[in-house]
Amino acid sequence: MENASSAPAAEELLELVEKQDSVMECLMEKLEMCQNKIRLLQEANEKRQDSQNEANALVATTQQKIANALAAVELLQAEKEKLEKELDEAREKAEEKPVTSIIQLRNRVKELEFDLQREQRSSNALQVALDFQKSRNEQLQSAVDEANNSKKLVVASLSAKMEEALRDTAELRLKCQSLLDDRERVESELDSELKVVNQRCVHLRTHCDRLSNELTKLRKECKVAECRLSALIEENALLRGKTVSGSADELDTNQIQKILEDQSHLIAALKEEGKLLLHQLATERKENKSKVKTLKKENRELEDRLQKLLSL
């Protein structure tokens, strides 16, 4: 009984199991939230990577266009220089060539200058676009770096939380296993104590039956003794009456005296035996009631505790 009282109660076991279930649910929710956040970060990182690849492709295309424009400008510049050289030579030989050729050359030079200016404007526009794309690329790269750093921090935080959750889960598993072991031990102790109580109840019932039989026997003996006592009293009264009435000659005086003494001793012995039997009967009845009451109380307590444990 002392070991059973020192073990954890059924309410404590149930409360610890409910706490374990709530902590496990909280940890699973945190784990699911962490997984969702990691997935969102991965999707954002993929989108940023696609934007960066698109920007790099656009920058490469722009650089190619600028290179082509510069090559065209250089080609036009070379052609202009060649035409200017031819124009100078033509001026030196102006007297030998017709005026129409000079006019055509001048027109050609103007066209080339116009084309050169147009290509320069296009080159400037492409340069501005290139600078804009470089700035945008730098911004995207900065955003990607920031996202990567944020991702690293989140991953580190999630890893720490996962490790903490795993440690908490391991501790809860140990506590749960300990509670299960305690519960099995308590159930085993309760089963043993219940068997002992049942055996004691059986013994007590047997003892009660024996006491009941003895009580019945004692009551019968008391009745027999009472009958014998009544008969002896009547016989004694009869003898006394005969002695008083003068019929003493019929019996010997010594014999009558002896009979009276024997009857007195027998009556005293029967009275003493009756008192002892009544005292013994009262004592055994009191002890029997006390034992039955104690055993019933212990049996009821053990049945209640066992019922609570079995209902978990």
Residue pairs with C-beta under 8 A, 6 or more apart in sequence:
1 193
1 298
3 189
4 186
4 189
4 190
4 193
4 302
4 305
7 182
7 185
7 186
7 189
8 179
8 182
8 186
10 305
10 308
10 309
10 312
11 308
13 179
13 182
13 183
13 309
13 312
14 312
16 175
16 176
16 179
17 176
17 179
17 312
20 172
20 175
20 176
23 168
23 172
24 169
24 172
27 165
27 168
27 169
30 161
30 165
31 162
31 165
34 158
34 161
34 162
37 154
37 158
38 154
38 155
38 158
41 147
41 150
41 151
41 154
44 147
45 144
45 147
45 148
45 151
48 140
48 143
48 144
48 147
49 144
51 140
52 137
52 140
52 141
52 144
55 133
55 136
55 137
55 140
56 137
58 133
59 130
59 133
59 134
59 137
62 126
62 129
62 130
62 133
63 130
65 126
66 123
66 126
66 127
66 130
69 119
69 122
69 123
69 126
70 123
72 119
73 116
73 119
73 120
73 123
76 112
76 115
76 116
76 119
77 116
79 112
80 109
80 112
80 113
80 116
83 105
83 108
83 109
83 112
84 109
86 105
87 105
87 106
87 109
90 97
90 101
90 102
90 105
91 102
94 102
183 309
183 312
186 309
187 306
187 309
190 302
190 305
190 306
190 309
191 306
193 302
194 299
194 302
194 303
194 306
197 295
197 298
197 299
197 302
198 299
200 295
201 295
201 299
204 291
204 292
204 295
207 288
208 288
208 292
211 284
211 285
211 288
215 281
215 285
218 277
218 281
221 277
222 274
222 277
225 270
225 273
225 274
228 266
228 270
229 267
229 270
229 271
232 263
232 266
232 267
233 267
235 263
236 260
236 263
239 251
239 256
239 259
239 260
242 248
242 250
242 251
243 256
248 256
